[in-house]
Structure formats: structure tokens, C-alpha cells
Amino acid sequence: MNNKLFKPDYIFESSWEVCNKVGGIYAVLSTRANTLQKVMNDRIIFIGPDCWHDKENIYFNEDNTIFTDWKKKATEEVLKIKTGRWNVPGKPIAILVDFEQYYEKKNEIYGKLWEDFNVDSLHAYGDYDEASMFSYAAAKVVESFYNHYLNSNDKVIYHGNEWMTGLGLLYIKKHLPQIATIFTTHATSIGRSIAGNNKPLYDYLFAYNGDQMAAELNMQSKHSIEKQTAHNVDCFTTVSQITANECKELLDKPVDVILPNGFEDDFIPKAAAFTRKRKAARKKVLDVANALLGTDLDDNTLIISTSGRYEFRNKGVDVYIEAMNRLLRDKELNKKVLAFIEVPGWCGEPRPDLLERLQSGKKYDTPLDVPMVTHWLHNMSHDNVLSMLKFLDMQNRKDDNVKLIFLPCYLDGNDGIINISYYDIVLGNDLCVYPSYYEPWGYTPLEAVAFKVPCITTDLAGFGLWANSEKGAYCEIEDGVKVVHRTDYNYSEVADAIKDTVAKFSNFNDKQIKAARTKAYNLSKKALWSEFIKYYYQAYDVALRKAAERNGR
């Protein structure tokens, strides 16, 4: 057999998060784009939804000179597209597609999907229609482009991310079998749902029937499109071994290649700029905390945080709060701790009373009312974080050695209180904690260690498993990452392990802290795209070989 890898001439990659920052997939695609653009040189084309219409999209620079002759043809075919470049390093070509015109024929589209691939769209609700019509539109764009510029001599790949791109992948399989298809699930919809519904995912994984659970949890349509796509593409992939196990059990399809999520470190400030930004971040969060709490916390305070999407159990926000509660009474703790929860909630407005204090520049020795939150929420009485703090009677009292503050907004630099972006805040931390229960990969811990911030994560996160595999044993905080063993039922042990690790770190001397920070940073270097892109080349090879076989090439 020929051992030389098949290489694509063109790659089309679609995702709801192309030029549309929603979650972690944006980070995967936008950081990988530069590496592939260098190799493909404008022959990698990203396709995303035109959610912005006439409003300015800060992630996309429109350029009408790209593919002008094809765009005329596309307009004749009633495709509503914008061409331009994604505003990320590498500036790859992006096509944004308006898909709203397809809603009126969605029943016909779903009918064909059922006939051709047995996909059940009857139980669709929520974002299913939106995602499916985008996916259909993206496939029509690829079909039009292919027919205009390419032919069967070109090795072409269509790569879709998440169940939202499934319909398009199946359309390509049927109408353009000469194109090789790759599907990446970043988390199975049914696995996430099982975990999010407080059901034990891992101990019972072998016994769960994906179709049955989808019916029980009202997830039939998303599960159906995801499962049929996994079974029908040329190469089915996911991001970690833990999610590969999930795919095998819940989708009844083993993955062909695991594609771990790399990143680029071009957003990490260097040398003097790093030191300056770290000092500024620490000063800012201490100023905010002191104004809110009426305290005088200084730079010797241990600053820690957790962050990510507001998935209270899946992201381990609950166990983080429990750990901080236990830390309040820990005799080993050698420093005052300022702990943040940086998770976007249903945010109302920046607190006027807190703003007033910050703007006055004065020092205060009395706390504000509700000294646990920086912004008012629309659902104060029903918010999970505030409810748990109330239940545990965590009031940020003056004598408490651990103060916990909820920052319930997107840290985009314009939140009204912190006004510094997330990346510029995280580098001010001493420790980051991400005790996830459900985390297919885990960008937040990877980003933390890239900023030389040691972190705590679990072995239910793909990143935690990868860190352990790099060491060949469970990582400890001295290694820059502490990986806690987590199961369906050991919540209390996880809380204790976090508490003990923070207490241990509070006793580190400067030399030990520096060593842990260096090791954290060195580990992050092993996760750069230059190290992980080889897995994508494997996936391209698998898909192209299958397509060549199918088309008798």
C-alpha cells in the first residue's frame, strides 16, 4: 500500500462558529486557520452563517473581489452569500451564507433527508431548524463552487463541525460523492444532555442506548442527524479519547481519527508587556474586590478563578464553590484567597453602587449589599451560583480568608466594571480551577497554562487526560497542572482535592511558584497546532482514500 498521505487540493470547512464567536469551537477553528492557510494558500475556505446581515461583523472583512465570476453565477442560483476574509491570523477566505430563504421549503428538505438517510426531523425544536437550514445552504454553496471551478481530478474535502453541519454533509454525500467528507463532533448532543440532566454518564456509558436516551430526553432530532452523519461520512472524528468512548457507545460508531484541539500562542504578550499586563490585571481585580467587599486585600492575595460557559454541573462550577467553602476552614491555607467565577449569567447592568465606589478612588471599610456579585442579574433569586452561595451561607464576611465573587458577564473589555478582556485578566491569576464533569477537550485550562498560570482540572476533561498522557502519570500542581480523578459519584473527594491543592500552593515559596509556572507554560507548548495538525492530515488522508475508492480513482 502507498504510505504517502493523500493531500487535499481544496478544503471547505463549515461551522456555526465561522466568523461567529459563540463558544470553544470558534477557538479551535480560528487558531487552526493560520496553520492550514500557510499550507493551502487560499484553498481552504471557511463557510459560516450570515447572522449579522447589514450590521457590522467584527470577525469578518468583506471583499467583493474574491471569486467575482463565481459570485455572479451563485447570485443567478439564488444563493445569498458574502465573500471576504476571517479576521484572524492567516486571514483565510470565508464565505458567509444567508439561509433564511430555505425555511419555506424545510419540510421538503427534511422529507428527502428521511427518505435518503432515515434522519428523524419530526421532533425538532429550538435551534434545530436554524442550524439545519444553515447547513443546507452551506452545502449548496460548496456544490455551486465545485461545479464552477473544480472537477473530479481535484481532491476536495468538505469538513463539518458538530451536529449543526450534518444535513449539509449528507447532502454532499448524495449529490457530490466525488467530494470526501469529514465530520467532527466536539461533544455528542446526547452525552452532553445526559450529563446536563444530572444522570451518571460514565459508569453507565456501556449500558446506555443512545436512541433510547434521545427519546427520554427529547433529543431525537439532534441525535438522529448526528448519528446518521457519523455513520455516513468518509471520516468520523472527535477531539479526545473520552469523547471517542462516548461516540462508540451512544452513536454506535467508533471514530476514525482523534483530532485534539491545539491553539496558537500569538495572543500571549511577551516579556515586559506580559509583566505589565499581569500587574494591571491584579491591580484591577483587587481594586474591584476591595470596593465591593470593603476590604484591603493586597498583592500578596492568592487570586484564583474558574471560567467558561454557564453549565453549572458540567463545567464543575458547583464543586468549585464547594471547594472554596471548605477552604474557608482549612488550617493549611497560608494566604488570603480571592476567588472569581467568570461565567456569563443573565446579566443586567454593572452595579451603580460599585461603580460609584470605584470612581471615587476612596478606600472603604464596609461591604456593599450582596457583596458576592459585580453586576445585577435579571434572575437574582433563581441564579444557580447565588443560590448555592446563599445555601452555604458564603457571605464574604470581613474575617473570611476566602472571598468568592461572581463576575456574571462576558469579559470583552466593555462590561462596565472590569473593562479588561478575558485574556488580559486571566494572566493576573495565581491559579485557575476547571473541575469539569463533562468536558470533551477543555480550552480554558490550556489557555491558562499558556499564560503561565498553573491550573487544576480533571480526568473527565480531554485536556486533563492529555496532560496525564504527556507525563505518563497523574499530574500534580508542581507539574503546572493538577489533574484530579473525577467520577460520577466522587463530588466530595473532588472538592477536597481542589481545596487541598489551593492550600498547598499557598505555601509554595517563590522558587516553587516559578517552577510550576514554567512547567505550565512548557506543557502548553506541546499543544500548539504545529504539534497537533498532523492528526488533521491523517483525517484528510482517510477521507480522500475512501472517496477515491468510491469513485473508482
N, C-alpha and C positions, 0 to 999 in steps of 0.2 A: 504493500500500500504506500501511496505517496505521503511522506511525512511532512511535506511542506504545507503550511497553513493556507487555506483558501482566503483570499483577501477581497473585501468588497470594493467595487468601483464607486458605488453610491450608498449612503445610509440615510434613510428617513427615520427620524425618531420623534414619536409623538407622546405628549403627556399633557394633562390638565395644567401642569405647573411650568410649562414652557412660557417664559416672559410673564409669569403669573405666580407671584410668591405666596404660597399658601402654607406649605409645611416642609418636611425634610426632603421630599423628592426634588424640590427646587434646588437644594444644596447639592444633591447627587448630580443632577444634570448640568447645572450651571458651572460647577467646578470641573467636571469631566470634559466639558465642551472644549476647553483650551487645548487639552492633550490630543483630542481627536481632530480638532481643526488643524493642528500642526501637521498631522499625518494625511488628512483627507483634503485639506486645502479647498474649502468651499464645496466639497462634495459630501459633506454631512449637512443635512437640512433638518432643522427642528420645526415641528408643527405644533402650535398651541391654539387655545381658544381666543377669539377676539372678544374678551369680556368688557373691553374699555370703550369700544365704538368710537364716538367722537371725542371722548376725554383723552387727556394726555396719559400715555403709558410710560412710566419712568424706566421700565425694563426693556423697552423696545424702541429702536430708532428706525423709523420708516424710510425706505429708499426705493423710489419708484423705478430706478434704473436697473434693478435686479430682475432678470428673466422677463424683459419687456415683451418679447414676441409671444412667449407662452401666456403671459397675463392677458393678452388680447383674446387668445383662444379660451382661456379659463372664464373670462367675462361672457363670452358667447355661450359657454356651457352653464351659465348662471351660477358660477362659483364666486362667492364673495370673499375675497382674500386681500391681505396686505402683505407686501414683501418688505423685508428690512433686515436689521441685524439685532441680535440679542445683546443687550448692554452689559455684557460680562467679559472677562478676559478671553481673548481669542476672537471676540466679535463674530460668532458664527452666523450664517444665514438663518433667519427664522421666517416662517410663514404663519400668519395668524388668520384663522378662518372664522367667519360669522356663520353659525349653524342654525339660526332661528327659523330659516325658511323650511327646514326639514320637519319641524313639529307637525305640520299639517298632514304629512304622509307617514307619521311614525307607526301607525297601526299596520300599514302595508310593509314597512321595513321590518317590524317585529314579526309579522306573519312569515316573511321569507326566512327570517332567522330561525324560526321554529321549524319550518319545512326543511331547511338545509342542515341545521346543526342541533335541533332539539333544544334550543335555548328558551327557557320559560320567562317571558316578559310580562305575563299576566298579573303578577303580584307586585309590579313595580310601583315605587313611591319615592318621594324625596328627590334626591339628585340623580336618580337612575335615567330619567328621560333626557335631562340636560347633558349628562356625560355621554349617553349613547348617541345623541344627535351630533355632538361634537365629534365623536369617534367616527361616525359615518361620514361626516363632512371631511375629516382629515384623510380618510381612505379615498374619497372621491378626488381630493387634491393630488394624492400620490398617483392615482390612476391617470388623471389628466396629464400630469407632468411626465410620467413614464411614456405615455402614448405620443407625447410631443417630442421628447428629447432622446429617449432610450430605446433599446431593443433587446432581444434575447441574448445577445452577445455580452451585455453588461451584467456584471454580478451586483445585484441590488438587494438591499436589506430593508425591511420595514420592522422597526423595533417599537413596541408599545409598552408603556409602563402603567401598571395597575389595571384592575377590572374595567376602569373607565375607558380603556382603549380596546377592549375585547371585541366589540362589534366591528370595528374597523379592521382588526387583524383577520377576523373571519371573512369579512368582505374581500380582502386582498387574497386570502387563500382560495376563495371560489372564483373570483374574476381575473386575478393576475397570478396564477400558480407559478409563473416563472420568477416571481419575487420571493426571496427567503424571508421567513417571519420569525421574530423573536418576541417572546412575552416575558416581562419581568414583573412578578408580584412582590411588592415590598412588604406586604403583610396580607395574609388571606383575610377576606372580609368576614368569613365565618369564625376564624380563630380570634380575631380582634373582638368580635361580638360575644363569643363565649367568655373571653377574659373580662370584657367590659360589663357583662351581666353577672359578675361575681360567681361564675361557675369555675370549678377547678379544671384548668386546661391541660396541665402537663401529666399528672398521674393517670388521667383517664384518656389521654390522647389516643392510645391504641384501641380504645373501646368506642370512641365517638364515631358516628356515621355522619359525614358532612351533610348529606342531603336531608337526613332526619333532623339534624340540629338547625339547618337553614329553615325548615318548616316551623320548628318550635320557636325560633327567634325572629320569625317573619323576615327572613333574609333570602327567600327563594330566588329572586331575580338576580341579585348581585352574585350570589353563589353560583347560579346556573351559568351566567356569562363567563365568570372566572374559570369555572371547571371546564366548560367546553373549549374555551380558548387555550387553556393549559394542555388539553388533550389534542388539539388540532394544529398548533403551531409547529414549526420546524425545530425550534429550540426553546425549551421552557426553563426559565431561570428564576432565582431568588437571591437574597442578599446575605444569608448566613445559614449555618448548619441547623440552627434552631428552627428557622422558618422552613428549611428544606424538610425537616421531620413533619412539620405541620402540613405542608403541601402533599406529602406522600399519604398521610392518614386522612386528611379532610377533603382533598381534591382527587384522591386515588391516582395520583400521577407523580412519580419521582421527578425531581428536577434534573436537567441535563448538565447544567453548569451553575456553580455558585459564584455570584458577582459581588464580592464585598465592596462596601462603599468607601472609596478613597476621598481625598479632598486636596485642595491646593492651599499652600501656606502664604500666598501672596497678600493676604489681608492681615498678616501678623506684623505689627510695627517692629522695626529693627532698633537695636542698641539704645541710643539716647531717647528716641521717640517712645520706645517701649517703657522706659523708666518714667518718663514724663507722664505718659498716659496712665500708667499704673498709679502714680501718686495722685493724679487728678481724680481718678475713679474712686480711690479710697477716701479722699477728702470729701467728695460729693456724697457718697453713701453715708459717711459718718455725720456730715452736716445734716442730712435729711433725718437720720435716726435720732440725733440729739434734739432736733427741733420737734420731732413727733413725740419723743419719749421724755423730754425734759431732763436729759442725762448729759454727761460729759465724757462720752466714750472717746478714747484717743487712738492713735495709730497702732498701739500695741494690741488692740482688739483683734480677735480672730474672726475674719469676715468669711462667711460661707453662704452658698446659695444652692437652690435647685431651680431648674427651668425647663421649659418645653411646652407642649400642648396641655390644655387643661383636661387631662384624663386622670382623674383623682386616684384611682386604684392602679390603672395600667402603668402610669409613669411613677408610681410609688410616692406620690405627694403625701398620702396618708401615713405611710411608715416613716417618712422624713419628719413629719410633725411629731409623731410618737417618739422618735429618737431624740428630738430636741427637748421634748417634755422630760424624758428620762435623764437627759444630760443636766437638767436643772439641779438634780440631786446627786450628781456624780462627784465623788470626793477626789477623783484623779484629775479633774479639769483644772488647768493651771492658768487659764486666761479667761477674760470675758469674751463671750461669743455673740456676734451679731449675725443672725441667720435670716436670709431672704427667701421668699417664694416668688420667683419671677415667672408667673404664669398668667397669660391673658384671661381675665374673667369677663363678666358682663359689666364692663367698666363704664361708669357715668362720667364724672368730672374730677379733675385734680381738687384736693381738699382746699378750699379757700383759707381755712384757718392755718393749715400747714404752710401754704404759700406766703401768707402774711408773716409768719414767723421767719421763714427763710429769707424773705426780702428785707426784714428789719435788721438782720445781721446780729441781733442780740442773742445772749445765752438765756436759756430758760431752765428753771428747776422743777417745773410741774408738767406732767404729761397732758397732751390733748385728750379729749374724749375718744374712745375707741382707738387706743394707741397701737393698733396692730395692722393698720391699713393706710396706704398713702393716697388712695383715690376712693371716692364714694362709688359704690356699686348700685346697679339697678335692683339687685336682688339680695340685699344685705342679709335678710333673715333666712334665705334659703341657700346661701353660698356654702359649699362643702368645706372650704378652708376655714371660714369664720365660724361655722357651726362646730367644727372639731376643736378649734381653739377655745370656744365657749365651753364645750363639754369637758375639756381637760383643765378648764379654769386657768388657761395661759393668758395672763393679762399684762405681761411686760411690766411687772412691778419693779419699783426702784431697786430693790435688793436682788432681783433675779440676775444670776450670772449669764443667763442665756436670754436674749431678746429676739423674738421672731416677728418679722414684718412681711406682710403680703403686699407685693407690688403687682397689682392686677391688670397691667396694661402692656401693650406691645412696646418694647423698648426700641423705638425707631428714632430717638433723638428729639421727639416732639411730644412727649407725654405730659408736659406741663409741670412736672416735679423734678425728675432726674435729668431729663433733657440731654442724655448721653445715650448713644446707641448700644445695643446689647453687647457687641464685640468689645466696645471700649469700656464697658462695665465689668465684663467677666474677667478681664486681665487684672482687675484690682483685688480679686478674691485670693484667700489663702487656700481654700478647699472648695471643691464643688461636689455635690452629692446627687446621684441619679439612681435611686434604688428600684429600678423598673421591675414590674411583674411581667409586662408584655412589651417587648422592645426588639423588633426584628434586627435592627442594627444598633443605632444609637449615635447620632451625630454630636449631641451635646457633650458627652464625655470626651469624644475625640477632639472637639474644638477646645475644650478646657485644657487638655494636656498640651495642645499646640501652643497655648498661651502660657505654658509652664506652670499651670495650676494643677496640682495633684488632685485626683478625684476618687470618689467611691462609686462603684456601680455593682451590678450583679451578674451572675452567670446565666440569667434569663435574658440578657441583652447580647445581641450578636457581637458587639464591641467587647464586652466582658469576656466572652468565650475566646475571641481572637487574642485578646491581651494574655489570657492564660496560656493559649497555644504558643504564643511567642516566647513565654517564659518556660513553658514545659511544666508548670505547676501553678497553684493559685497565687495570684499577685497580692502583695501586701503594700501598704501605703509607702513604705520605703522604696518600692519599685516605681512610684509615681502614680500607680493605680491600685486601689484596694478592690478586689473582686469578692463580693460577699455571695456565699452559696444561698440561693433562694429557691423555695419550692412552693407548691400550692398552699402549704399549711404552716410555714415557719415564720410568719409575720413577726412574732415577738423576738425570735432569735436574730432576725434581720435588724430590727430596731436596736437591739443591744449591740450588735456588731458595728453599726454606724456610730452609736454613742461612744463605744469603746475606742473606735478609730479616731474620732474627733478629739477625745480626751488624750489619747496617746500623742496625736500630732501637736496638741497644745503644750506638750512637754519637750518637743524637739528643740535642740539648740540651733543656732544659725547655720552651722555646718550641715546638720542633718536636713534642715529645710532646703538648703541649696542643693543638696544631693538629690532629694526627692523631686525637686522642681526640674533639675537637669534630666533625670531619668524619665519624667513625664514627657518632656519635650522630645527626647530621643525616641521614645516609643511612637510619638505622633509622626515622626519622620518615616517610619516603616509603613505608614498608611497613606502616603502620598499617591496620587494617581500614577506617577511614574512606576510605582511598585505594583499597583493593582490592575492596570489597564490590560495586562497580559490575559486576564480572565475573560475580558471582553473579546479579545482576539480569538480565544478558544470558542466562545459562543458564536462568533461570526462564522468561524470555520465549520462548526457543527451544522448551522442553519444552511450555509451555502452548499455544503456537500449533499444535504437532503434535497435541496431544491434542484441541484444538478442531476441527481438520481431520478427525481420525479419527472424532470423534463428531458430525460434521455441525453444529458450532455456529458 
